[in-house]
Amino acid sequence: MSLCWKRLPLLILLLLGSTLLPGCSDDSDGSRTASHGSEGSGAEASDPAAAGDAAASVLNSAALVEAGATTEHSAGDGSATPSAYCKNWPQPAAVFAVTGQMHGYLEPCGCSDPQYGGVSRRAALLQQLRDRGWHTIPLDLGGTLKRSRQQSQFKFQALLTALRKMKYEALAMGEEELRLGGGWLLSQHVTDPDDPGSVLSFLSANVVLFDSPDLGTPIPFKVIESGGKRIGITSVIEPALAEQIGGLADAGVTVSDPDEALARTQAALQAENVDLMVLLSHCRLETSKQLAQQHPEFQIVFSTGPVEEPYADNPTQIGKSTLIVVGHKGKNVGVAGWYPDSADNPVRFEMVRLDGERFKDPPEMLDLMRFYQDMLKDSNLAETEPALPHRSGASFVGSEKCGECHTKAFEKWKETGHAKAFESLRKGRRGIPRIYDPECLACHVTGWDPQEIFRYESGYLNEKSTPQLLGSGCENCHGPGSRHIELVEDEKLDEARKLMRTTLEQAKNSGCYKCHDLDNSPHFDFDSYWKKIAHPGLD
């Protein structure tokens, strides 16, 4: 499929625009932000300062190892030899490669090394599985985005193209997808009248768009043949999750009771004479467990989960059902081999981490990443999305202006990676520039909110009109400087100092982690990094 056909939806996007609010991030421990607003922008490293019940029994680690479900992987930094995955597995009747809760991370999680994940590495894994002669069935649990704004729509288009190229069979509808609205989802549904079973299907047994099940999307189930067996796949979303969005009815989306929907779908699949039923459960984990108990006909249940890294005790056996979670951000792919003739071990499972050692970027996926960045450039998104006033009421003036008085601090700043942060975007990951990507710009220029990903009214626009705001400047830590300058000129020096004062404690407890979070700077240590940027003005 040519990438060029995506230009038409791009024009539609530009007409639609976006009035939806940005998402927000969570704090992992109350101090360090665990999920950066960049949604996995994938910029090349530039060091800017340089949740069972009694009915459930857990498969123990020994059983997993005996089944060949090892979870070893390369450290990704050359310190370990990449280990083989799905080791000693015999030929399966089918292999399910399952992802979910990607939360917008099209590329490796963050911008420093080592980082894991990315659709390019995922494509490499799928090709390797297929090269073994295994019938591989890629599925996604949904949760593909983090926000619902225009860049998210662009990203969704790029992701759909990637999933189709990787021959994904189904994308379950999660709250992130439903937030886009029925009209948008309908516009992105692609069919092939000559081979309807070959397309990427939007899948949900309990979601209907515009009260019209005959629209063709989402479909309640899909039947796939593999190894002489028929496999039925369905999906549900927990209504409580969808209700958090608000306004779904106005957006043409109806979510019904999942238990009733599964009962209907189970009967339909039995009428299709399937040999295996698979459920993609976009639900809270406890709800997925309940559904597995109530509908044991679904022998394999893939579920969304509450934590970024999958549980060590995974999968979980609930009656006749094997329940599996696969983690967040696309860092891992859950690979499950199905062996219908094995009474003792019908499902073998391994979580495969997408490191850069074993999984190299296929050229066509790199082309897609370039195309995505071109979409951002063509839309002029960084400049045209609404900007917000800074809470201080002041404006950004640029580090050189600061340097007119704070000469020593300015000279020190020029020596640091902060000053060169924009240049790392120009180079980009795999040679793909990110200088038009708001999710990257937010930490690499001056005058943006790095977690919420929006520009302040006086913040960086582009290289031509705001060159003084290139790089992560003084004002990203101390605040915009215009009011400070006014106070100095009025000889109100104590007030001027107080306005811009940032203490080491503030920087250490919160300030630096707005960009140096667990995704983008996993090895960040304040004390060692501070030595690289130490300058007068902090105490």
N, C-alpha and C positions, 0 to 999 in steps of 0.2 A: 504494500500500500504506500503510495507516495505521500510524503508529508505535506505537499502543497495543498491538498484538499482541505487542510485545516484552516486555510485563510478565510473561507466563508464563515465558519463559526466565529472567527476573530472579529469580522466585521459586525456580526450580530452582537458580540460582546461589547464592542465599542458603542453601539447604539443603546444597549441595555444599561450599561454602567453598573454601579453598585451603590446601594444605600444602606448596606448592612454594616453592623458595627464590628470592630476587631475583636478577636478572642483575647484571652489572657492566659498567663502562664501560672504554674503551680510551684510552690516552694517545697523542696524535698525534705528539708530539715529546719525550716524556719529562717535560714540564713542564706543558703546557697540555692539559687534558682536552678531547677533540674531540667527545665524545658525552655530553651531559648526561643525567642520569637521568630527566629529566622526560618523555622520549619525546614531545616536542613538545606541551607542555601548552597553548600558545597563549594564555597570559595577556598582556594588553596591556602594552606597554612601560612599565615603571617603572624607571628606572635605579636599582638598589638602592644604588648609591653616588652617587648621583644617581639491476693484473700480468698471441713467436709462434714458431712453429716454421717450418722451411724451406718447408713446403708452403703456408704462409699468406702471402697478399699483402695489404697494407693499402691500402684505397682512400684516395688522397691527397686533401688538402683541395681542390685545384683541381677534382678530379672531383666532389666533393661539392657544391661551389658551383655547378658547371655543371648538376648534377642538381637544383639548387634547394634543397639541404640546408644552408641557412645555419643558424648557431647563435646569431645575434644575439638579444639580449633586452634589455629595459629593466633599468636598474639597480634599479628598484623604489623609488627614493627621489626620483623627480621630476627627476633630473639628466639623463635621456636620454629621447628620445621612443620609446615602445614600438615595436619593429619588427614588421613582418608576419612571419608564420611560414608554412612550406610555400608559399613565394612562387613563383608561376608554375608550380605543379604542374597538369598537366592532370587531367581526371577519372580517378581510379584505379578499378580493379575492386573494390578493397577498401582500407581504411585500418586498420592495426593501431595502437591506442593502448595502449602497454605500460608498466606500472609494476612495481615490485618492491622488496623489501628496505625496506619502509616503516618497519620497526622501531618501530612505535607512534606515528608522527607523524601523527595525525589532522588536525592543524591546522598552520599555517605553522611551520616549523622554529624553535622557540624563542619568546621573548616580547618581543624588541625589533625595531625596524624598521631597515633593510629585512630582511625574511625571506621565504623562498620556500616554495612547496608548499602542502599542505593539500587535503583531499578536496573542499572547496567550490570552490576554484579549478580543481581537476581536472574537476569537474562542468561548470564554465563552459566550459573548453576543449572537452570532448566535445560540448557543445551547439553550440558554434561550428563544429566540424567537421561536425556533422550538418546545421547550417543551410546549409552549402555544397552540400548534396545528396550528400555522400560517405557511403557505407555504412561506418560506423565500428564496429570490433570491439575493444572494450576487453578487455584480458587482464592478469592479474597473476601475476608470477613467484613469489609467496609471500614469506615473511619478513615478515609483517605486524606482528609483535609483537617486543618486546625481552625482556620478562619473562614469567613464567608464574605469575601470582598472581591474586587475585580481580579487581583492577582491570583486568588484561589480558583477562580473560574478558568483563567489561563492554565494554571497548574493542573486542574482537573482534565482539561483537554489534552495536555501533554501526557498525563498519566494514562488516560484511556488509549491514546495511541500506543504507548509502551505496552500496556496490557494486551492489546490486540496483536502487536508484533510478537509478544511472548506466548500467544495462543492461550490466553486465559479463557476458561470456560464460563466463569460467573463472577460477578461483583455483587456481594450482598449489600442491601440498602441499610446503612446505619444513619445515626442522627446527623452526621456531618454531610452525607449525601443529600438527605431529605431537606436540610437547611438551604440547599441551593434552590429548592422549589420545583414543583411539578413541571412547569413550563421549560425550565432549563434542562431537567433530566430528560424530558421528552425530546428536546432538540438535540441531545447528545446520543440518542439511541440510534444505532446503525444496524440495518438489517441486510440480509442477503437472500432474496426470494428463491434463488437457485439452491442454496444450501443453508437454511435457517439454523440448523444445529451447529454450524461452524462459528457463529459470531459470539463475541463477548456479550453475555446476557446480564442485564440488570435483574437481580433475583430477590424475590421476597414473597412469601406466602400470605403475609398480612399487611401489605402495603398496596394501595390502589391510587392511581393518579386520576384526578378529575372525575371520580366516581365511575370510571369506565374501565373495567377489567379487559375489555376487548381492544384497548389501545396497543397492546403488544409488549408493553413494558410497565413495570417489572413483571416477569413471568413467575408463577408460583413454584414451578419446579422444572428441572431439566433432566433428561435421561441420556446417559452416555454409555456406549458399549466399549468394553475393554476386556481382553483376554477371554473372549467368549462369554462374558458376563454382562449383565445390564445393571447399571448403577444409577440410582435416582438421587438427585441432589436438590435440596430446598434450603430456604433461609427464613428466619423471622427476626424482627426487632422488638425489643421490649417496649411497650407503650410508654412506660415511665420515662425512658430515655428520650423518646420522641417528644413527649409533652414538655420537656425542658426547653425546647426550641421556641415554642409559641408561634401562633399564626399559621400553623400548617394547613388548616382548612382554607384559609384565604389563599394559600400558595398551591392549592389543588392537591393536597396530600391527605389521605385517610389511612390511619393505622388501626387495625382491628386486634382482637384478642389472639395472642399467639397460640394458646392451647387449642382453641377451636380451629384455627387455621391449620395447625399441624394434623389434627384429626382428619380434616378434609383432604389434606395433601397426602397423608399416609394411605388413605383409601384409594386415591387416584394413582399413587405409585404402585400399590398392590395390583390394581387393575392393569398396570403396565408390565406386570410380571418381572419386576426388578429383583436382582439377587442381593443387592446391598442398598441401604438407605443411609444417606449422609446429610447431616444437619449443620448448617452454618448459623450459629446462634449469636446474633449481635445483641447480647444481653449482659446484665451483671452476672458474675460467675455463679452466684447462688441460684439465680433464676435458671441459668443453663443446666445446673445440676438437677433442679426440679423438673425441667422439661425432659431431661434424659431419663429420670425415674418414671415420669408419666407416659413417656413414649419410647419404650424400650425397643421398638421396631427400628429405631435409628441406631444402627450399630456403632457408628462413629459420629461424634459431636465435636465440631471445632467451635470454640467459644472465644469471644473477646474476654479480656481480663483486666484487672485493676492495676497491674504493675508493668513497668517497662520491660524488665527482664523476666522471661518465663520461669515458672517455679522449677526448682530442682526435682521435686516429686511430680513429674509430668510425663506421661498422661496419668489420669485417674480412672479407675474402673468403677462404674456405677451400674450395678446389675449387669445387664448384657451390653451396656454401652461403654465405649471408650471415649472419655472426655479429654480434649487436648486444647491447650492455649498456646499461642505463638508469640506473645510479646508485642511491643510497640515499635514504631518508627522504622519498620522495615529492616531492622538490623539482622534479623534471623528469618529463616524460612523453615516452617514445620514440614518435615518430609515423612509421610506415613505410607508404608507399603502394605497392601492388602493381600492376604494369603487365604482365600476361602476354603482351601482344602486342609488347612491346619487347625485342628481342634484346640491345641494348646496355645498357639500364638498366631491368631489370625491377623493381628495388626502389629507391625513393627514400626517404631517411631524414632526419629532423631531430629533434634533441633540443630540446624546447620547455620552457623554464623557466617555472614557474608564479609569475609576479610578480603583484603586486596592481594593476598598472596595466591590463593587458590582460584580467585575469580577476577578475571580481567575484563575491562570494559569493551564490549563489542562495538565496532565502529558505528553501526547503525544506531546504537543507543547514544553514543556521543553526538551523532548528528542530531538526534532528537533533543538533547540537552542544548545544543547550539540553537536549534529552532525555537525552543522555549525562551531562551534569552533574547532572541530576535523579536518574539512576540512582545516582550516587555519593553524593548527598545522602540518598536513601532508604535506602541500605545502611549509612549511618553508617560508611563504610569507614575514614575517617581516624582514628576513635576506636576501632574494634573490631579492626583488624588487630593482631597481636602486636607489642608494643614490646620493645626490648632495653635492657639496662642500659648506661649509658655506661662506657667503659673506665676512666675515672678513679674510678668508684664514687661520684662526687658527683652532686648534683641541681641542676636549673636553678631559679634564684630570680627571674629577671626583671631587666630593665635598671634599673627604678626602685630596686630594692634596691641595685644596684651604685652608683647615683647618690647614695645616702646619704653615701658617702665620696668617691667620684670625681665630684665635682660638675662640674668643668670638662669632663671627658670626656663626662659624661651630657648636659650642655647642648649640646655639639657634636653628639652623636648625634641628639638630638631635631630638629636642623635638617636632617638628611640624609634621603635617600630610603630609607635602611635603616629608619628609624623608621616610615615610611609605606608600607612594602612590602606589608602586608596590605591596605591600602586599594586598591591597584592590582588586587588579586584581586577585590575587591568590585565594582569597575567592570567588569573583565574585558575580553576581546576582543569587539568587536561587541556590547557590552552584556550579555554572558553571564558572570555571576559564576563564579569558580573557587574559592570559599572552602571547598568540600568536596572538592577534588581533591588527593589526596596528592602527586601529581607537581608541583603548583604550590605547595602549602603548604611543601614541603621547603626552599624558598629564601626564603619570604616570612614565616615565623614562626620562633620560637626553639625549639631542642631537637629538630631532625630531622637526619638524615643526608641532605645534598642530592644525593649521587650514587647511593646505594643506595636512597633513598626509603623510609626507615623512621623511626618515631618512637622517640626514647629514652623510657625509662619515666617520666621527669619532664618530658618535653617537652610542647609545645602540644597540647591536646585540642580545645578549642572556645572561642568568644568568651566564653561564660558562666563556665566553670570555670577557665580559664587566661588571663584578659585581660592579665595581666602579661607574657605571652609573645607578644603580637601584635608583628608586625614582625620584622625581622632584627636581633636584639639583640646586646648586648655578648658574651654567652656563646657565640654562634655562632662567634666568632673566638677568644675566650679560654678557652672551656670552661665547664662548669657551675660555679656559684660557691659552692655550699653549704660545701664543704670549705675554701675560701678564707676564708669568714666565720668558720668555727670556729677556724682558725689565728689570725686576727686577734684574736678574742676571747680566745684563749689567749696573746696577745702574742707569737706566733711569726711576727713580721712578715717576716723574710727568707724563711722557708719559704713564707709566704703569697704573697709577690711572685713567687717562683720558680715556684710552681704555676700562676699565671695568665699568666706572661710570654709574650708573642708578639712576635717581632722583625719588623722591616720585611722582612728577608730571607725569613723564613718566609711572611709574607703575600704577598710578591711572587712567590716561587717556587711556591707551592702553594695557600695558604689561600684567596685571593680567587677562584681559578679553579674552586673547587668549585661556585660559582654563576655567576660571570662567565666562562663557557666559550664556545667558538666558536659554539654554537647560540644561546645566550640573550643573549650580549653580544659580538657579533662585532667591535665596534670598541673593545673594552676595552683601555685602556692604563693600566698600573698607576700610572705617575708622575702622569698627569693626573687620574686618579680619586682618587688618594690625597690630592691637594690639597683635594678636596671633603669628606673625612672626617678629615683629620689631627687627632689629639688626643693628649694626654699619655698615656703608658703603653706606647708602642711605641718601640723604639730599634733 
